[in-house]
Amino acid sequence: MTEDIDALRAGDEQAFRELVRAHQSVLLRLAMVYAPSRAVAEEIVQETWIAVLRGVDGFDGRASLRTWISRILVNIARRRAGQEAQTIPLSVLGGDDDEPTIDPDRFQSHGPYAGHWVKFPDDWSRLPEDVLLASEIRHTATSVIEQLSPAQRTVIVLRDMEGWSSAEICQLLDITDVHQRVLLHRARAKVRHALEDYLGPRMPPEEPGSQAREFAPPTP
């Protein structure tokens, strides 16, 4: 990484082109979290690269290069959205902390099996491969992700689609690891709920009695 930074500081155009090639797609995906349209997102990315070139001398290595660049993008996106504060508002970080991740009606509410599933989540491994790979599934998941709060969307995109570590995301958003896990859990739960609604009618019938033992009344 040091060699890359030195090359950028020296004005090496090839080094800059390689940097853009390596990070352009994730920056555009991240910009789309905050931008109202792809065109605006592309403008944010362009402004980010200009800021990177202007500010590379100030890069101190305390964060990874991609985290540093992404932090610049997030700050630019928030400024363009009228969010000048250096910390992310609580409303952006979630705003639904009291919302149950899973519908309480899916659990037994009383009796010896209170708190157990009324019905186990579907085992999607039983679905035919062509159903799991259908474009409709990707469209369903993408539609849900686009409706998440900016923080939830940022976390699930970077963790599950771009392979970022939790530490990098915490550094980018300036949040604790606990908060990062909450955001990720809630985002994944919403995506899974939407996929369950889509895939449920396509599930093959279960074998008789496959879940009955879980909820059988206790033997006297």
N, C-alpha and C positions, 0 to 999 in steps of 0.2 A: 504493500500500500504506500510506503514511503516513496518508492520510485515513481509511482503514479502521481503522487502529490508534487514531487519535485518536477516532473515533466510538465504538469499543468502550470505550475508557477513559472516555468521557463517558457511558457507559451507554445508548447508542443501541440500542434493541431491534431496529429494522429492520436495522441493520448486522449485528447478531448473527444474525438470521434468515437473511440473505443469506450470511453466512459458513457457517452450518450447511448451507444448501442447496448451497453450492459444494463442501463437503468431506465431507459425511456419508457418501456412498457409498464413497469411498476409505478413510475411517477404518474403516468397518465391514468392508470387505474386508481391511484390514490387521489389524484386531483378530481376525478369524477365523483368522489365521495362528497366533496364540498361544492362542486360547480353545478349550476343549473342545466348545463348542456355540454356536449363534447367540445364544441367550439371554444367555450370559455375554459374548459379544462386544458385544452391545448395551449391557450394563451398563458395559463398559469404555469404550465410546464416550460414554455419558452422563457417566461420571466424568471423561473427558477434557475435555468441554465445560465442566464445572464448574471444572476446573483451569485451563482457558484464561481464563475470566472472572476467576478469582482471581489469575492470574499475568500478565495482560496488561500491567500496569504494568512488569513486569520484562523484557518483550520488547525486545531491544536492536538488532534488525535485522541481526545478523551472519549469520543464516540466513533463508531465505524464510519467509513466514508459514506456508505449508503444511508445510514441513519442521519448523518449531518445534512446530506442533500435533501432527504425527505423532510427533515425538520424545517429547512428553508421553505420547501414547498408548502407545508402545512401553514406556516406563518403567513406566507403570501396569500394562500387561499382564504385564510381567516380574515386577513386584512381586507381583501377584496369583498368579502361577505359582510364587512362592517364590524368584525369582531377584533378590535384592536388589542384587547387584553392579552397579556403574556401567559395567563393561565386559562385553561379551558373551562367554560362555565359548566356548572353542575347539570344544567338542562341539556347540554351537548353530550355530557358523559353518560347519559342514560335517560334520566327523567322518569324511569319506570321501575325504580328499585323495589317498590311495593307490589309490583305485578308478579304473580306466581309464574315461575318458569314453565310448569306443567299444570294443566287444568286439574284442580283438586278432585273433580268428579271422576278422574281416572283411578282414584285410590279408594279402597274400602274405608268407609267413614266410622264404622263401629264394629263391635264383635271381636272375636279372637284374632281376626286377620285385619284389624284396623291398620291402615297405613300400607297394606299390600296392594299390588296392582289389581284392579278389577279385571283388566285384560292386559297381558304383556304387550309391549310395543312389538310391532310387526317385525319378523325376521326377514329382511329384504334379500338375504342370500337365497331364499326359496324362489325368488322371481327369475324368470327367464332372462338371459343376458341381453336379448334385444330390447326388452322393456327397460332395463337399467341403463342402457346406453342411448336410449331415445332422446332426441333433441328436446322433446317436451319437458323432460326432467331437468335438463340444464336451464331451460327457459323458466321453469317454476322456481328453481333455486335462485336464479339471477334476479327474478322479479322480487322475491322476498328480501334478498340482500339489499336491493336498491331502496327498499322502504325502511330499512333499519336506521336508527339514529347514527349520526356521523361517527361517534366513537365505536359503537358496536360494529358498524360496517368496516371501519378502518381495521379493527382487531381481527375480524374474521377473514377479511381479504388478505391481510398480511400474514396471518398465521396459517390459514388453510389453503390459500391459493398461491402465495408467494414464498411460503416456507420460512418466514421470519421467526426468530426465537422470542420468547416472552420478554426476555431482558431488553432486546432491541425495541420492542413495542413500548415497554414501560418508559424507556429513555426518550423515545420519540414523542409520546403523549404526556410525559411527565406525570405518570400515575404509578400507584403501587402495584406489586404483582398480584395482590388479592383483588384489586379492582379490575385488573386486566383479565383475571380468570372469570370474574363475574360477568364482564362484558362478553367474553368469548362464549361462556356457557349460555347466556341468554340469547345470543345471536344464533348459536347452533340449534338451540331448542326451537326457535321460531322457524328456522329452515326445515328442521325435521318435521315439525307440525304440518307445514305446508306440503312436504313430500308425502307424509302419511295420508293426507287428504287426497292427494293425486294417485298414490300407489295403492291405497286400500282396496278399491274395487278391482284391482288387477292382481291381488294376491290369490294364489291357488288355495283351495280349501285345506284346512289343517286336518291332521289325522284325529279321529275321534278320541277324546280324552287326553289330548296332548297337554292341556293346561288344567285339567280338572283336579289333578292331585294337589295343585298349589292352593286351591281354595276349598278343598273338601273339608267339611266340618270335623272338628277334632273327635277322636274316638272316645266315648264315655269311659 
